[in-house]
Amino acid sequence: MTKRIPPLVAIALGVLIGAGSMLLMGSVPTLAGACASFFVFACAEMVLSPRYYEHVASFAPPGREGSIARAVRDAASQLDAGVRIHVSRFEADGAVVFFTFADAAGEVIAGDALAAIRTAAETAAEKAGGILLGTSPEGLETYERELKRLLDPHGVFDLELDS
């Protein structure tokens, strides 16, 4: 469905559609509105998810962005893949670095061909000091629990951190 759309555009479009589903839920607070919102959100997932997983993302601590990008580029090139690097900078806190892998013709690598490249890239990013999105470095549990308490005092979100 989104193969012809650039990955970052597909991801942004999926997020936008998902936000629209939340707007719909708030605008039409009925069972029909909830069903319609669920349907729209499912469409957002169909747009976003396939393209999102074509990327490897890593959180780059301040000053480590370049070494992480080089490590991932080198790991991919050993498997004959090119890398497009996309960086979102967050002030002094570091950056989120997304990688899109391409073949010699510049076509985005997806599916089964991506698995070995993704594994090598994730390993290289971690060795270079990156933190893969969705993971948590050891030793931050207390900080995360306190942050959750401050941001979600009523315990509405992310119940797994409560244990």
DSSP file (Angstrom, degrees, kcal/mol; ACC not computed):
  #  RESIDUE AA STRUCTURE BP1 BP2  ACC     N-H-->O    O-->H-N    N-H-->O    O-->H-N    TCO  KAPPA ALPHA  PHI   PSI    X-CA   Y-CA   Z-CA
    1    1 A M              0   0    0      0, 0.0     3,-0.2     0, 0.0    46,-0.1   0.000 360.0 360.0 360.0 -38.5    0.0    0.0    0.0
    2    2 A T    >   +     0   0    0     44,-0.2     3,-1.3     1,-0.1     8,-0.1   0.159 360.0 113.9-115.4  19.2    2.8    2.5    0.8
    3    3 A K  T 3  S+     0   0    0      1,-0.3    -1,-0.1     7,-0.0     7,-0.0   0.806  79.4  48.8 -63.1 -29.6    5.6    1.0   -1.2
    4    4 A R  T 3  S+     0   0    0     -3,-0.2    -1,-0.3     2,-0.1    -2,-0.1   0.519  96.1  85.3 -89.1  -5.2    5.8    3.9   -3.5
    5    5 A I  S <  S-     0   0    0     -3,-1.3     5,-0.1     1,-0.1    -3,-0.0  -0.802  92.3-104.9 -95.9 136.2    5.9    6.5   -0.7
    6    6 A P    >>  -     0   0    0      0, 0.0     4,-2.4     0, 0.0     3,-0.6  -0.309  34.7-115.4 -56.0 143.1    9.2    7.4    0.9
    7    7 A P  H 3> S+     0   0    0      0, 0.0     4,-2.5     0, 0.0     5,-0.2   0.870 113.1  48.5 -53.0 -45.8    9.5    5.7    4.3
    8    8 A L  H 3> S+     0   0    0      1,-0.2     4,-2.3     2,-0.2     5,-0.1   0.850 111.8  50.3 -67.7 -31.6    9.6    8.9    6.4
    9    9 A V  H <> S+     0   0    0     -3,-0.6     4,-2.8     2,-0.2    -1,-0.2   0.913 111.1  49.1 -68.6 -42.4    6.6   10.3    4.5
   10   10 A A  H  X S+     0   0    0     -4,-2.4     4,-2.5     2,-0.2    -2,-0.2   0.901 111.8  49.2 -63.1 -40.8    4.7    7.0    5.1
   11   11 A I  H  X S+     0   0    0     -4,-2.5     4,-2.2    -5,-0.2    -2,-0.2   0.942 113.4  45.9 -63.9 -47.0    5.6    7.2    8.8
   12   12 A A  H  X S+     0   0    0     -4,-2.3     4,-2.4     1,-0.2    -2,-0.2   0.901 112.9  50.5 -62.4 -41.3    4.5   10.8    9.1
   13   13 A L  H  X S+     0   0    0     -4,-2.8     4,-2.7     2,-0.2    -1,-0.2   0.911 109.5  50.9 -63.8 -42.3    1.3   10.1    7.2
   14   14 A G  H  X S+     0   0    0     -4,-2.5     4,-2.4     1,-0.2    -1,-0.2   0.902 111.0  48.1 -61.4 -41.6    0.5    7.1    9.5
   15   15 A V  H  X S+     0   0    0     -4,-2.2     4,-2.4     2,-0.2    -1,-0.2   0.907 111.7  50.3 -65.3 -41.3    1.0    9.3   12.6
   16   16 A L  H  X S+     0   0    0     -4,-2.4     4,-2.1     2,-0.2    -2,-0.2   0.920 111.4  47.4 -63.1 -44.6   -1.2   12.0   11.1
   17   17 A I  H  X S+     0   0    0     -4,-2.7     4,-1.7     2,-0.2    -1,-0.2   0.907 111.3  52.3 -63.2 -40.5   -4.0    9.5   10.3
   18   18 A G  H  X S+     0   0    0     -4,-2.4     4,-1.5     1,-0.2    -2,-0.2   0.896 108.0  50.5 -61.9 -40.4   -3.7    8.1   13.8
   19   19 A A  H  X S+     0   0    0     -4,-2.4     4,-2.1     1,-0.2    -1,-0.2   0.888 107.2  55.2 -63.8 -37.8   -4.0   11.6   15.3
   20   20 A G  H  X S+     0   0    0     -4,-2.1     4,-2.5     1,-0.2    -1,-0.2   0.861 103.2  55.2 -61.7 -35.5   -7.1   12.1   13.1
   21   21 A S  H  X S+     0   0    0     -4,-1.7     4,-2.1     2,-0.2    -1,-0.2   0.880 108.0  48.4 -66.3 -35.5   -8.6    8.9   14.7
   22   22 A M  H  X S+     0   0    0     -4,-1.5     4,-2.1     2,-0.2    -2,-0.2   0.887 110.4  51.2 -69.7 -38.1   -8.1   10.4   18.1
   23   23 A L  H  X S+     0   0    0     -4,-2.1     4,-2.2     2,-0.2    -2,-0.2   0.909 109.8  50.6 -62.4 -42.3   -9.7   13.6   17.0
   24   24 A L  H  X S+     0   0    0     -4,-2.5     4,-2.4     2,-0.2    -2,-0.2   0.907 107.9  52.9 -61.3 -42.8  -12.7   11.6   15.7
   25   25 A M  H  < S+     0   0    0     -4,-2.1    -1,-0.2     1,-0.2    -2,-0.2   0.909 113.2  43.4 -60.8 -42.2  -13.0    9.8   19.0
   26   26 A G  H  < S+     0   0    0     -4,-2.1    -1,-0.2     1,-0.2    -2,-0.2   0.820 115.4  48.9 -72.8 -30.4  -13.2   13.1   20.9
   27   27 A S  H  < S+     0   0    0     -4,-2.2    -2,-0.2     1,-0.3    -1,-0.2   0.810 119.7  35.1 -79.3 -30.9  -15.6   14.7   18.3
   28   28 A V  S  < S-     0   0    0     -4,-2.4     2,-2.3    -5,-0.2    -1,-0.3  -0.716  70.1-177.3-125.9  79.4  -18.0   11.8   18.2
   29   29 A P        +     0   0    0      0, 0.0     2,-0.3     0, 0.0    -4,-0.1  -0.313  48.7 100.3 -80.7  60.0  -18.2   10.3   21.7
   30   30 A T  S  > S-     0   0    0     -2,-2.3     4,-2.4    -5,-0.1     5,-0.2  -0.790  89.7 -98.7-130.0 174.0  -20.6    7.5   20.9
   31   31 A L  H  > S+     0   0    0     -2,-0.3     4,-2.4     1,-0.2     5,-0.2   0.904 126.1  51.1 -61.6 -41.1  -20.2    3.8   20.2
   32   32 A A  H  > S+     0   0    0      1,-0.2     4,-2.6     2,-0.2    -1,-0.2   0.900 110.0  50.1 -63.0 -40.1  -20.4    4.6   16.4
   33   33 A G  H  > S+     0   0    0      2,-0.2     4,-2.7     1,-0.2    -2,-0.2   0.893 109.9  50.3 -64.6 -40.2  -17.6    7.2   16.9
   34   34 A A  H  X S+     0   0    0     -4,-2.4     4,-2.5     2,-0.2    -2,-0.2   0.916 111.7  47.8 -64.0 -43.1  -15.5    4.7   18.8
   35   35 A C  H  X S+     0   0    0     -4,-2.4     4,-2.2     2,-0.2    -2,-0.2   0.923 113.8  46.8 -63.9 -44.0  -15.9    2.1   16.0
   36   36 A A  H  X S+     0   0    0     -4,-2.6     4,-2.5     2,-0.2    -2,-0.2   0.905 112.2  50.8 -64.4 -40.9  -15.1    4.7   13.3
   37   37 A S  H  X S+     0   0    0     -4,-2.7     4,-2.6     1,-0.2    -2,-0.2   0.905 109.3  50.8 -62.9 -41.7  -12.1    5.9   15.3
   38   38 A F  H  X S+     0   0    0     -4,-2.5     4,-2.3     2,-0.2    -1,-0.2   0.910 110.7  49.3 -61.2 -43.5  -10.8    2.3   15.7
   39   39 A F  H  X S+     0   0    0     -4,-2.2     4,-1.9     2,-0.2    -2,-0.2   0.922 112.0  47.5 -62.3 -45.7  -11.2    1.7   11.9
   40   40 A V  H  X S+     0   0    0     -4,-2.5     4,-2.0     1,-0.2    -2,-0.2   0.901 111.7  50.9 -63.8 -40.8   -9.3    5.0   11.1
   41   41 A F  H  X S+     0   0    0     -4,-2.6     4,-2.3     1,-0.2    -1,-0.2   0.888 107.2  53.6 -65.3 -38.1   -6.6    4.0   13.6
   42   42 A A  H  X S+     0   0    0     -4,-2.3     4,-1.9     1,-0.2    -1,-0.2   0.893 107.9  50.9 -61.8 -39.1   -6.2    0.6   12.0
   43   43 A C  H  X S+     0   0    0     -4,-1.9     4,-1.6     2,-0.2    -2,-0.2   0.896 107.2  53.7 -63.7 -39.5   -5.8    2.3    8.6
   44   44 A A  H  X S+     0   0    0     -4,-2.0     4,-2.8     1,-0.2     5,-0.2   0.922 108.2  49.7 -60.3 -43.9   -3.0    4.5   10.3
   45   45 A E  H  X S+     0   0    0     -4,-2.3     4,-2.2     1,-0.2    -1,-0.2   0.874 107.2  54.7 -63.0 -37.2   -1.3    1.3   11.4
   46   46 A M  H  < S+     0   0    0     -4,-1.9    -1,-0.2     1,-0.2    -2,-0.2   0.836 114.0  41.5 -66.4 -31.3   -1.5   -0.1    7.9
   47   47 A V  H  X S+     0   0    0     -4,-1.6     4,-0.5    -3,-0.2    -2,-0.2   0.909 123.8  35.8 -78.5 -45.4    0.2    3.0    6.5
   48   48 A L  H  X S+     0   0    0     -4,-2.8     4,-2.3    -5,-0.2     3,-0.5   0.941 106.8  59.9 -78.0 -50.6    2.8    3.4    9.2
   49   49 A S  H  X S+     0   0    0     -4,-2.2     4,-1.9    -5,-0.2     5,-0.2   0.857  99.9  50.6 -57.5 -49.1    3.9   -0.1   10.3
   50   50 A P  H  4 S+     0   0    0      0, 0.0    -1,-0.2     0, 0.0     4,-0.2   0.893 118.4  39.5 -59.7 -37.6    5.3   -1.7    7.1
   51   51 A R  H >< S+     0   0    0     -4,-0.5     3,-1.2    -3,-0.5     4,-0.3   0.842 109.2  60.5 -80.0 -33.4    7.5    1.3    6.4
   52   52 A Y  H >< S+     0   0    0     -4,-2.3     3,-1.5     1,-0.3    -1,-0.2   0.901 101.8  53.3 -60.1 -41.5    8.5    1.8   10.1
   53   53 A Y  T 3< S+     0   0    0     -4,-1.9    -1,-0.3     1,-0.3    -2,-0.2   0.511  92.8  71.9 -78.4  -2.4   10.1   -1.6   10.3
   54   54 A E  T <  S+     0   0    0     -3,-1.2    47,-0.6    -4,-0.2     2,-0.3   0.561  94.5  71.8 -79.7  -8.6   12.2   -1.0    7.3
   55   55 A H  E <  S-A  100   0A   0     -3,-1.5     2,-0.5    -4,-0.3    45,-0.2  -0.762  70.9-147.4-106.1 149.9   14.2    1.3    9.5
   56   56 A V  E     -A   99   0A   0     43,-1.3    43,-1.9    -2,-0.3     2,-0.4  -0.974  23.5-164.3-108.0 132.1   16.5    0.6   12.3
   57   57 A A  E     +A   98   0A   0     -2,-0.5    76,-1.0    41,-0.2     2,-0.4  -0.931  11.2 177.1-120.2 143.4   16.4    3.4   14.9
   58   58 A S  E     -AB  97 132A   0     39,-2.0    39,-2.7    -2,-0.4     2,-0.6  -0.998  30.0-124.4-142.2 144.6   18.8    4.1   17.6
   59   59 A F  E     -AB  96 131A   0     72,-3.9    72,-2.4    -2,-0.4    37,-0.2  -0.787  27.7-151.0 -87.5 125.4   19.0    6.8   20.2
   60   60 A A  E     -A   95   0A   0     35,-3.5    35,-2.2    -2,-0.6     5,-0.2  -0.869   9.0-135.6-102.8 115.2   22.3    8.6   20.0
   61   61 A P    >   -     0   0    0      0, 0.0     3,-2.5     0, 0.0     4,-0.4  -0.260  49.7 -69.0 -60.6 156.5   23.7   10.1   23.2
   62   62 A P  T 3  S+     0   0    0      0, 0.0    30,-0.1     0, 0.0    31,-0.0  -0.184 122.9  10.7 -50.9 132.2   25.1   13.6   22.8
   63   63 A G  T 3  S+     0   0    0     -3,-0.1     4,-0.3     1,-0.1     3,-0.1   0.360 110.3  86.2  82.3  -5.5   28.3   13.6   20.8
   64   64 A R    <>  +     0   0    0     -3,-2.5     4,-2.3     1,-0.1     5,-0.3   0.431  55.4  97.6-105.1  -1.7   27.9    9.9   19.7
   65   65 A E  H  > S+     0   0    0     -4,-0.4     4,-2.4     1,-0.2     5,-0.2   0.910  85.8  45.9 -56.2 -47.2   25.7   10.5   16.6
   66   66 A G  H  > S+     0   0    0      1,-0.2     4,-2.6     2,-0.2    -1,-0.2   0.906 112.7  48.4 -65.0 -43.6   28.6   10.4   14.1
   67   67 A S  H  > S+     0   0    0     -4,-0.3     4,-2.1     2,-0.2    -1,-0.2   0.867 113.0  48.6 -68.2 -34.0   30.2    7.3   15.5
   68   68 A I  H  X S+     0   0    0     -4,-2.3     4,-2.4     2,-0.2     5,-0.2   0.933 112.0  48.6 -68.4 -45.3   26.9    5.4   15.6
   69   69 A A  H  X S+     0   0    0     -4,-2.4     4,-2.6    -5,-0.3    -2,-0.2   0.916 113.2  47.9 -60.6 -43.4   26.1    6.5   12.0
   70   70 A R  H  X S+     0   0    0     -4,-2.6     4,-2.7     2,-0.2    -1,-0.2   0.908 110.8  51.2 -64.2 -41.5   29.6    5.4   10.9
   71   71 A A  H  X S+     0   0    0     -4,-2.1     4,-2.2     2,-0.2    -2,-0.2   0.916 113.2  44.4 -62.7 -43.3   29.3    2.0   12.7
   72   72 A V  H  X S+     0   0    0     -4,-2.4     4,-2.5     2,-0.2     5,-0.2   0.919 113.0  51.6 -67.4 -43.1   26.0    1.3   11.1
   73   73 A R  H  X S+     0   0    0     -4,-2.6     4,-2.4    -5,-0.2    -2,-0.2   0.926 111.9  46.9 -58.5 -45.3   27.2    2.4    7.7
   74   74 A D  H  X S+     0   0    0     -4,-2.7     4,-1.5     2,-0.2    -1,-0.2   0.899 111.6  50.4 -64.9 -41.1   30.2    0.1    7.9
   75   75 A A  H  < S+     0   0    0     -4,-2.2     4,-0.5    -5,-0.2    -1,-0.2   0.908 113.6  45.6 -63.5 -41.7   28.2   -2.9    9.1
   76   76 A A  H ><>S+     0   0    0     -4,-2.5     5,-2.2     1,-0.2     3,-1.3   0.890 108.4  55.6 -69.1 -39.1   25.7   -2.4    6.2
   77   77 A S  H ><5S+     0   0    0     -4,-2.4     3,-1.7     1,-0.3    -1,-0.2   0.817  98.7  61.9 -66.8 -28.1   28.5   -2.0    3.6
   78   78 A Q  T 3<5S+     0   0    0     -4,-1.5    -1,-0.3     1,-0.3    -2,-0.2   0.737 107.1  46.2 -65.7 -20.8   30.0   -5.3    4.7
   79   79 A L  T < 5S-     0   0    0     -3,-1.3    -1,-0.3    -4,-0.5    -2,-0.2   0.085 124.4-106.3-106.0  20.6   26.7   -6.8    3.6
   80   80 A D  T < 5S+     0   0    0     -3,-1.7     2,-0.4     1,-0.2    24,-0.2   0.821  78.1 131.0  60.1  36.2   26.7   -4.8    0.3
   81   81 A A      < -     0   0    0     -5,-2.2    -1,-0.2    -8,-0.1    22,-0.2  -0.934  49.7-139.2-118.7 143.4   24.0   -2.4    1.4
   82   82 A G  E     -C  102   0A   0     20,-3.6    20,-2.1    -2,-0.4     2,-0.4  -0.551  18.6-139.8 -90.2 164.6   24.0    1.3    1.3
   83   83 A V  E     -C  101   0A   0     18,-0.2     2,-0.5    -2,-0.2    18,-0.2  -0.989  11.1-160.7-132.0 133.3   22.6    3.5    4.1
   84   84 A R  E     -C  100   0A   0     16,-3.1    16,-2.5    -2,-0.4     2,-0.5  -0.957  21.5-152.0-105.5 130.2   20.5    6.6    4.2
   85   85 A I  E     -C   99   0A   0     -2,-0.5     2,-0.4    14,-0.2    14,-0.2  -0.895  13.4-174.5-111.6 129.5   20.8    8.3    7.5
   86   86 A H  E     -C   98   0A   0     12,-2.9    12,-3.4    -2,-0.5     2,-0.4  -0.988   8.6-165.9-123.1 126.1   18.1   10.5    9.0
   87   87 A V  E     -C   97   0A   0     -2,-0.4     2,-0.6    10,-0.2    10,-0.2  -0.942  14.3-167.7-120.4 132.6   18.7   12.4   12.2
   88   88 A S  E     -C   96   0A   0      8,-2.9     8,-2.7    -2,-0.4     2,-0.3  -0.973  22.6-149.0-113.5 114.3   16.3   14.1   14.6
   89   89 A R  E     -C   95   0A   0     -2,-0.6     2,-0.4     6,-0.2     6,-0.2  -0.647  12.5-165.9 -89.7 137.0   18.2   16.3   17.0
   90   90 A F    >   -     0   0    0      4,-2.7     3,-2.0     1,-0.4     4,-0.4  -0.706  42.5-102.7-122.9  78.2   17.0   16.9   20.5
   91   91 A E  G >  S-     0   0    0     -2,-0.4     3,-0.7     1,-0.3    -1,-0.4  -0.054  90.3 -20.8  43.8-133.0   19.0   19.8   21.9
   92   92 A A  G 3  S+     0   0    0      1,-0.2    -1,-0.3    -3,-0.1     3,-0.1   0.498 124.3  82.3 -84.6  -3.3   21.7   18.5   24.4
   93   93 A D  G <  S-     0   0    0     -3,-2.0     2,-0.3     1,-0.3    -1,-0.2   0.511 100.8-110.2 -81.5  -3.3   19.9   15.3   25.0
   94   94 A G    <   -     0   0    0     -3,-0.7    -4,-2.7    -4,-0.4     2,-0.3  -0.824  37.2 -85.4 110.4-153.5   21.2   13.5   21.9
   95   95 A A  E     -AC  60  89A   0    -35,-2.2   -35,-3.5    -2,-0.3     2,-0.5  -0.973  18.6-117.3-153.1 161.2   19.3   12.5   18.8
   96   96 A V  E     -AC  59  88A   0     -8,-2.7    -8,-2.9    -2,-0.3     2,-0.5  -0.946  32.1-161.3-103.0 128.5   17.2    9.8   17.2
   97   97 A V  E     -AC  58  87A   0    -39,-2.7   -39,-2.0    -2,-0.5     2,-0.4  -0.951   4.4-166.7-115.9 122.3   19.0    8.4   14.2
   98   98 A F  E     -AC  57  86A   0    -12,-3.4   -12,-2.9    -2,-0.5     2,-0.4  -0.860   4.7-157.6-107.2 143.1   17.0    6.4   11.6
   99   99 A F  E     -AC  56  85A   0    -43,-1.9   -43,-1.3    -2,-0.4     2,-0.5  -0.977   7.0-167.5-123.0 131.9   18.6    4.3    8.9
  100  100 A T  E     -AC  55  84A   0    -16,-2.5   -16,-3.1    -2,-0.4     2,-0.4  -0.974  17.9-144.1-113.4 131.7   17.1    3.2    5.6
  101  101 A F  E     - C   0  83A   0    -47,-0.6     8,-3.2    -2,-0.5     2,-0.3  -0.811  19.8-176.6-102.2 135.7   19.0    0.5    3.8
  102  102 A A  E     -DC 108  82A   0    -20,-2.1   -20,-3.6    -2,-0.4     6,-0.2  -0.918  20.9-124.3-130.7 153.5   19.3    0.5    0.0
  103  103 A D    >   -     0   0    0      4,-2.5     3,-2.1    -2,-0.3   -22,-0.1  -0.204  48.7 -82.6 -84.0-176.7   20.7   -1.8   -2.6
  104  104 A A  T 3  S+     0   0    0      1,-0.3    -1,-0.1   -24,-0.2   -23,-0.1   0.785 130.9  54.7 -61.0 -28.1   23.3   -0.7   -5.3
  105  105 A A  T 3  S-     0   0    0      2,-0.1    -1,-0.3     1,-0.0     3,-0.1   0.495 120.1-109.0 -83.5  -2.9   20.5    0.6   -7.5
  106  106 A G  S <  S+     0   0    0     -3,-2.1     2,-0.3     1,-0.3    -2,-0.1   0.492  71.4 142.3  89.4   3.3   19.2    2.8   -4.6
  107  107 A E        -     0   0    0      1,-0.1    -4,-2.5    -5,-0.0    -1,-0.3  -0.587  59.4-105.2 -79.7 139.9   16.1    0.8   -4.0
  108  108 A V  B     -D  102   0A   0     -2,-0.3     2,-0.4    -6,-0.2    -6,-0.3  -0.415  31.6-129.5 -65.1 133.9   15.0    0.4   -0.4
  109  109 A I        +     0   0    0     -8,-3.2    -8,-0.3    -2,-0.1     2,-0.3  -0.729  40.2 161.7 -86.4 131.1   15.8   -3.1    1.0
  110  110 A A    >   +     0   0    0     -2,-0.4     3,-0.9     4,-0.0     4,-0.2  -0.850  33.4  18.8-140.0 174.2   12.7   -4.7    2.7
  111  111 A G  T >> S-     0   0    0     -2,-0.3     3,-1.4     1,-0.2     4,-0.6  -0.265 119.9 -10.0  67.1-144.3   11.4   -8.1    3.8
  112  112 A D  H >> S+     0   0    0      1,-0.3     3,-0.8     2,-0.2     4,-0.5   0.817 130.7  62.3 -61.7 -33.2   13.7  -11.1    4.2
  113  113 A A  H <> S+     0   0    0     -3,-0.9     4,-0.5     1,-0.2    -1,-0.3   0.747 100.7  55.9 -64.9 -22.2   16.6   -9.4    2.6
  114  114 A L  H <> S+     0   0    0     -3,-1.4     4,-3.1    -4,-0.2     5,-0.2   0.745  86.2  80.5 -81.5 -24.5   16.6   -6.8    5.4
  115  115 A A  H <X S+     0   0    0     -3,-0.8     4,-2.4    -4,-0.6     5,-0.2   0.897  95.0  41.5 -55.7 -52.1   16.8   -9.2    8.3
  116  116 A A  H  X S+     0   0    0     -4,-0.5     4,-2.3     1,-0.2    -1,-0.2   0.886 116.9  49.5 -65.5 -38.0   20.6   -9.8    8.3
  117  117 A I  H  X S+     0   0    0     -4,-0.5     4,-2.6     2,-0.2    -2,-0.2   0.919 110.9  49.8 -66.8 -43.3   21.4   -6.1    7.6
  118  118 A R  H  X S+     0   0    0     -4,-3.1     4,-2.9     2,-0.2     5,-0.2   0.925 110.9  49.2 -61.6 -45.0   19.1   -5.0   10.4
  119  119 A T  H  X S+     0   0    0     -4,-2.4     4,-2.3    -5,-0.2    -1,-0.2   0.931 113.3  46.2 -60.9 -46.2   20.7   -7.4   12.9
  120  120 A A  H  X S+     0   0    0     -4,-2.3     4,-2.4     1,-0.2    -1,-0.2   0.900 114.2  48.7 -62.9 -40.8   24.2   -6.3   11.9
  121  121 A A  H  X S+     0   0    0     -4,-2.6     4,-2.7     2,-0.2    -2,-0.2   0.904 110.5  49.8 -67.3 -42.2   23.2   -2.6   12.1
  122  122 A E  H  X S+     0   0    0     -4,-2.9     4,-2.4     2,-0.2     5,-0.2   0.926 112.5  47.8 -62.0 -44.1   21.5   -3.0   15.5
  123  123 A T  H  X S+     0   0    0     -4,-2.3     4,-2.4    -5,-0.2    -2,-0.2   0.923 113.2  48.0 -62.0 -44.7   24.6   -4.7   16.9
  124  124 A A  H  X S+     0   0    0     -4,-2.4     4,-1.7     2,-0.2    -2,-0.2   0.904 111.1  50.9 -63.5 -42.0   26.9   -2.0   15.4
  125  125 A A  H  <>S+     0   0    0     -4,-2.7     5,-3.1     1,-0.2     4,-0.3   0.918 111.9  46.9 -63.1 -43.4   24.8    0.8   16.8
  126  126 A E  H ><5S+     0   0    0     -4,-2.4     3,-1.4     1,-0.2    -2,-0.2   0.916 111.0  51.1 -65.2 -42.5   24.8   -0.8   20.3
  127  127 A K  H 3<5S+     0   0    0     -4,-2.4    -1,-0.2     1,-0.3    -2,-0.2   0.826 107.7  54.2 -63.4 -30.2   28.5   -1.3   20.3
  128  128 A A  T 3<5S-     0   0    0     -4,-1.7    -1,-0.3    -5,-0.2    -2,-0.2   0.473 130.5 -94.0 -83.3  -1.8   29.0    2.3   19.2
  129  129 A G  T < 5S+     0   0    0     -3,-1.4    -3,-0.2     1,-0.3    -2,-0.1   0.503  78.1 140.6 105.4   5.1   27.0    3.5   22.3
  130  130 A G      < -     0   0    0     -5,-3.1     2,-0.5    -6,-0.2    -1,-0.3  -0.429  44.9-139.5 -78.8 156.8   23.5    3.8   20.8
  131  131 A I  E     -B   59   0A   0    -72,-2.4   -72,-3.9    -2,-0.1     3,-0.1  -0.974  22.5-127.2-116.2 116.5   20.4    2.8   22.6
  132  132 A L  E >   -B   58   0A   0     -2,-0.5     3,-1.9   -74,-0.3   -74,-0.2  -0.374  31.9-102.7 -65.4 138.1   17.9    1.0   20.4
  133  133 A L  T 3  S+     0   0    0    -76,-1.0   -76,-0.1     1,-0.3    -1,-0.1  -0.328 109.1  31.1 -59.0 140.2   14.4    2.5   20.5
  134  134 A G  T 3  S+     0   0    0      1,-0.4    -1,-0.3    -3,-0.1     2,-0.2   0.362 104.3  94.9  90.7  -5.3   12.1    0.4   22.6
  135  135 A T    <   -     0   0    0     -3,-1.9    -1,-0.4    -4,-0.0    -4,-0.0  -0.701  61.4-145.5-111.8 168.7   14.9   -0.7   24.9
  136  136 A S        -     0   0    0     -2,-0.2     3,-0.1    -3,-0.1     5,-0.1  -0.988  19.7-121.2-136.5 125.6   16.1    0.7   28.2
  137  137 A P    >   -     0   0    0      0, 0.0     3,-1.4     0, 0.0     4,-0.1  -0.311  41.7 -95.3 -62.6 147.7   19.7    0.7   29.4
  138  138 A E  T 3  S+     0   0    0      1,-0.2     0, 0.0     2,-0.1     0, 0.0  -0.320 108.5  35.6 -61.2 145.0   20.3   -1.1   32.7
  139  139 A G  T 3  S+     0   0    0     -3,-0.1     4,-0.3     4,-0.0    -1,-0.2   0.334  90.7  92.6  95.2  -6.9   20.3    1.1   35.7
  140  140 A L    <>  +     0   0    0     -3,-1.4     4,-3.0     1,-0.2     5,-0.2   0.389  52.3  99.6 -98.5   4.3   17.5    3.4   34.6
  141  141 A E  H  > S+     0   0    0      1,-0.2     4,-2.5     2,-0.2     5,-0.2   0.905  83.7  47.5 -58.5 -44.2   14.6    1.5   36.2
  142  142 A T  H  > S+     0   0    0     -3,-0.2     4,-2.2     2,-0.2    -1,-0.2   0.925 113.9  47.6 -63.8 -44.4   14.4    3.9   39.2
  143  143 A Y  H  > S+     0   0    0     -4,-0.3     4,-2.7     1,-0.2    -2,-0.2   0.925 112.9  48.6 -60.6 -46.4   14.5    7.0   37.0
  144  144 A E  H  X S+     0   0    0     -4,-3.0     4,-2.5     1,-0.2    -2,-0.2   0.892 110.8  50.7 -63.4 -39.8   11.9    5.6   34.7
  145  145 A R  H  X S+     0   0    0     -4,-2.5     4,-2.2    -5,-0.2    -1,-0.2   0.918 113.1  45.2 -64.3 -43.2    9.6    4.6   37.6
  146  146 A E  H  X S+     0   0    0     -4,-2.2     4,-2.1     2,-0.2    -2,-0.2   0.904 112.9  50.7 -67.1 -41.6    9.9    8.1   39.1
  147  147 A L  H  X S+     0   0    0     -4,-2.7     4,-2.6     1,-0.2     5,-0.3   0.916 110.7  49.3 -61.2 -43.2    9.3    9.8   35.7
  148  148 A K  H  X S+     0   0    0     -4,-2.5     4,-2.9     1,-0.2    -1,-0.2   0.907 108.8  53.2 -61.8 -42.0    6.2    7.6   35.2
  149  149 A R  H  < S+     0   0    0     -4,-2.2    -1,-0.2     1,-0.2    -2,-0.2   0.894 113.6  43.2 -60.9 -39.4    5.0    8.6   38.7
  150  150 A L  H  < S+     0   0    0     -4,-2.1    -2,-0.2     1,-0.2    -1,-0.2   0.886 121.5  38.1 -73.9 -39.1    5.4   12.3   37.8
  151  151 A L  H  < S+     0   0    0     -4,-2.6    -2,-0.2     1,-0.2    -3,-0.2   0.752 130.5  27.8 -84.5 -25.1    3.9   12.1   34.3
  152  152 A D    ><  +     0   0    0     -4,-2.9     3,-2.0    -5,-0.3    -1,-0.2  -0.535  66.1 164.6-135.9  67.0    1.1    9.6   35.0
  153  153 A P  T 3  S+     0   0    0      0, 0.0    -1,-0.1     0, 0.0    -4,-0.1   0.717  77.7  52.8 -63.0 -20.8    0.2   10.0   38.7
  154  154 A H  T 3  S-     0   0    0     -3,-0.1    -5,-0.1     0, 0.0    -2,-0.0   0.397 108.9-120.8 -96.2   3.3   -3.1    8.0   38.3
  155  155 A G    <   +     0   0    0     -3,-2.0    -6,-0.1    -7,-0.2     7,-0.1   0.852  64.8 140.5  66.0  37.0   -1.4    5.0   36.7
  156  156 A V        +     0   0    0      2,-0.1     2,-0.3    -4,-0.0     3,-0.2   0.861  57.0  50.2 -79.4 -36.6   -3.3    5.1   33.4
  157  157 A F  S    S+     0   0    0      1,-0.2    -5,-0.0    -9,-0.1    -2,-0.0  -0.712 105.6   6.4-109.6 154.2   -0.5    4.3   31.0
  158  158 A D    >   -     0   0    0     -2,-0.3     3,-1.4     1,-0.1     4,-0.3   0.905  56.7-172.8  50.9  67.4    2.2    1.6   30.8
  159  159 A L  G >  S+     0   0    0      1,-0.3     3,-1.7    -3,-0.2     4,-0.4   0.727  73.0  75.3 -64.0 -23.6    1.2   -0.8   33.6
  160  160 A E  G >  S+     0   0    0      1,-0.3     3,-0.7     2,-0.2    -1,-0.3   0.764  88.7  59.7 -64.4 -23.3    4.3   -2.9   33.2
  161  161 A L  G <  S+     0   0    0     -3,-1.4    -1,-0.3     1,-0.2    -2,-0.2   0.657  90.9  71.8 -76.9 -14.1    6.5   -0.2   34.9
  162  162 A D  G <         0   0    0     -3,-1.7    -1,-0.2    -4,-0.3    -2,-0.2   0.756 360.0 360.0 -72.3 -22.5    4.3   -0.5   38.0
  163  163 A S    <         0   0    0     -3,-0.7    -1,-0.2    -4,-0.4    -2,-0.1   0.500 360.0 360.0 -79.6 360.0    5.8   -3.8   39.0
